[in-house]
Amino acid sequence: MQIADFPVPDTLAARGALEIARSYQSPAFTAHALRSWLWAEGFARIDGISDIDHELLYVSAVLHDIGTVPEFDNHMISYEHAGGHVAVALTAGAGWPAPRRRRALEVIVRHNWPSVDPTMDAEGHLLEIATGLDISGSRPEILPEEFRREVLRAHPRGTLAAEFGACVIDQAARKPDTAARRLVDAGIIGKLAANPLERV
């Protein structure tokens, strides 16, 4: 397994998602988004999940944290809902039909669920376990070590632990009824520091 096995979708929506991410997010957050996409594709292969919409998965992964940046940080709703609506707007401009645009919102929202049934939402499941690896260090041994190393060389973690930790604490304080509060209460700061990917 290697990065070359997973080509970036050559579509208007995919290019637009990456442009938005790079324009508004820090390099550490954008690298996290790209690693999450690659982990998701890797988990799909390992777990035999083949019936997936690769463009939807890529766009959702790249934009899953865009709701944390000041320009898109909604003062009332969770950052994953806010980011999902950014994806809806982007994909509307790219010509996606309404049901597929709603899927981008669902996948981004569900990445923050404690778990997602793959039979209900394969892309949401894959993004949930991929971000679980990149943030909390869940199931790193499932993916081949050399693939993990290649992805981390291509998209270094940098200051992700400090940046994401500060961000989720801020979100939890301002929006205590959202998933950010659950993440903080579940020890996300300690999990970020203990993530084995920090030492690869």
C-alpha positions in Angstrom: 0.0 0.0 0.0 1.3 3.4 -1.0 0.1 6.9 -1.6 0.2 6.4 -5.4 -2.5 3.7 -5.0 -5.0 6.5 -4.1 -5.1 9.2 -6.8 -6.7 12.5 -5.9 -10.0 12.9 -7.8 -9.4 15.2 -10.7 -12.7 17.1 -10.4 -13.9 20.7 -9.8 -15.2 19.9 -6.3 -12.0 18.2 -5.3 -9.8 21.0 -6.5 -12.1 23.6 -4.9 -12.0 21.8 -1.6 -8.3 21.7 -1.4 -8.1 25.4 -2.5 -10.5 26.4 0.3 -8.6 24.3 2.8 -5.2 25.8 1.9 -6.6 29.3 1.8 -8.3 29.3 5.2 -6.7 26.6 7.3 -3.2 26.4 8.8 -0.8 24.0 7.1 -1.1 21.6 10.1 -4.9 21.4 9.7 -4.7 20.9 6.0 -2.1 18.2 6.4 -4.4 16.5 8.9 -7.2 16.6 6.4 -5.1 15.0 3.7 -3.8 12.3 6.0 -7.3 11.6 7.1 -8.3 11.1 3.5 -5.4 8.7 2.9 -6.1 6.8 6.2 -9.7 6.5 5.1 -8.8 5.1 1.7 -6.3 2.7 3.4 -8.9 1.5 5.9 -11.4 0.9 3.0 -8.9 -1.3 1.3 -7.9 -3.2 4.5 -11.5 -3.7 5.6 -12.8 -4.6 2.1 -15.1 -1.6 1.8 -15.2 -1.2 -2.0 -18.6 0.5 -2.7 -17.6 4.0 -1.8 -17.8 7.4 -3.5 -14.2 8.4 -3.7 -14.8 12.0 -4.7 -17.3 12.4 -1.8 -14.8 10.9 0.6 -12.0 13.2 -0.5 -14.1 16.4 -0.4 -15.5 15.5 3.0 -12.1 14.7 4.4 -10.5 17.8 3.1 -13.2 20.1 4.5 -14.1 18.2 7.7 -12.5 20.8 10.0 -13.1 23.9 7.9 -15.8 25.0 10.4 -13.2 25.7 13.0 -11.6 28.6 11.1 -12.9 32.2 12.0 -14.4 32.8 8.6 -16.7 29.7 8.8 -17.0 29.3 12.6 -20.7 29.5 13.3 -21.5 30.9 16.7 -24.5 28.6 17.3 -23.8 25.3 15.6 -21.0 22.8 15.9 -17.9 23.1 13.8 -18.7 19.8 12.0 -22.1 21.1 11.0 -20.7 24.4 9.9 -18.0 22.7 7.9 -20.6 20.4 6.3 -22.5 23.4 5.1 -19.4 24.8 3.5 -19.1 21.5 1.7 -22.7 21.8 0.6 -22.1 25.3 -0.9 -18.9 24.2 -2.6 -20.4 21.1 -4.2 -23.5 23.0 -5.3 -21.2 25.3 -7.3 -19.5 22.1 -8.7 -22.9 20.9 -9.9 -23.6 18.1 -7.5 -27.3 17.2 -7.2 -29.0 18.0 -3.9 -28.9 14.4 -2.5 -25.2 14.1 -3.0 -24.6 17.6 -1.5 -26.5 16.4 1.6 -24.2 13.4 1.7 -21.2 15.7 2.1 -22.9 17.3 5.1 -23.7 13.9 6.6 -20.2 12.5 6.2 -18.6 15.6 7.8 -21.1 15.6 10.7 -20.7 11.9 11.3 -16.9 12.0 11.5 -17.4 13.3 15.0 -19.8 10.6 16.1 -18.4 8.0 18.5 -18.9 5.4 15.8 -20.6 5.1 12.4 -22.1 1.9 11.1 -20.4 1.2 7.7 -23.6 -0.4 6.3 -25.5 2.9 7.0 -22.7 5.3 5.8 -19.5 3.8 4.4 -17.9 7.2 3.8 -18.9 8.5 7.2 -17.6 5.4 8.8 -14.2 5.7 7.0 -13.8 9.3 7.9 -14.7 8.7 11.5 -12.1 5.9 11.9 -9.5 7.8 9.9 -9.8 11.0 12.1 -9.8 8.7 15.1 -6.4 7.5 14.0 -5.0 10.9 13.2 -6.3 12.6 16.3 -6.6 9.9 19.0 -4.2 7.3 17.7 -6.9 4.6 17.2 -5.9 1.4 15.4 -2.5 2.5 13.9 -1.4 -1.1 13.6 -4.1 -1.8 11.0 -2.4 0.1 8.3 1.1 -1.0 7.0 3.9 0.7 8.8 5.6 1.9 5.6 2.4 3.4 4.4 2.0 5.3 7.6 5.6 6.5 7.3 5.1 7.6 3.7 1.9 9.5 4.5 3.6 11.3 7.5 6.6 12.2 5.3 4.3 13.7 2.7 2.0 15.4 5.2 3.9 16.1 8.4 1.9 16.5 11.7 3.7 19.7 12.6 1.8 21.6 15.3 -1.5 19.7 14.9 -1.7 18.5 18.5 -1.3 22.0 19.9 -3.5 23.7 17.3 -6.3 21.1 17.4 -6.2 20.9 21.2 -6.6 24.7 21.6 -9.3 24.7 18.9 -11.5 22.0 20.4 -11.2 23.5 23.9 -12.3 26.9 22.6 -15.2 25.2 20.7 -16.3 23.3 23.8 -16.3 26.4 25.9 -18.3 28.5 23.5 -20.6 25.7 22.3 -20.9 23.3 25.3 -23.8 21.3 23.7 -21.7 20.2 20.7 -19.4 17.2 20.0 -16.4 19.4 21.0 -17.5 19.2 24.6 -17.7 15.4 24.4 -14.2 15.2 22.9 -12.7 17.4 25.6 -14.5 15.4 28.3 -13.2 12.2 26.8 -9.6 13.3 27.2 -8.8 14.4 23.6 -5.8 16.6 24.8 -4.1 13.6 26.4 -4.9 11.4 23.4 -3.4 13.9 21.0 -0.2 14.0 23.1 0.0 10.1 23.3 -0.9 9.5 19.6 1.8 7.1 18.4 1.8 8.9 15.0 3.6 11.8 16.9 6.6 9.5 17.2 6.8 7.9 13.8 
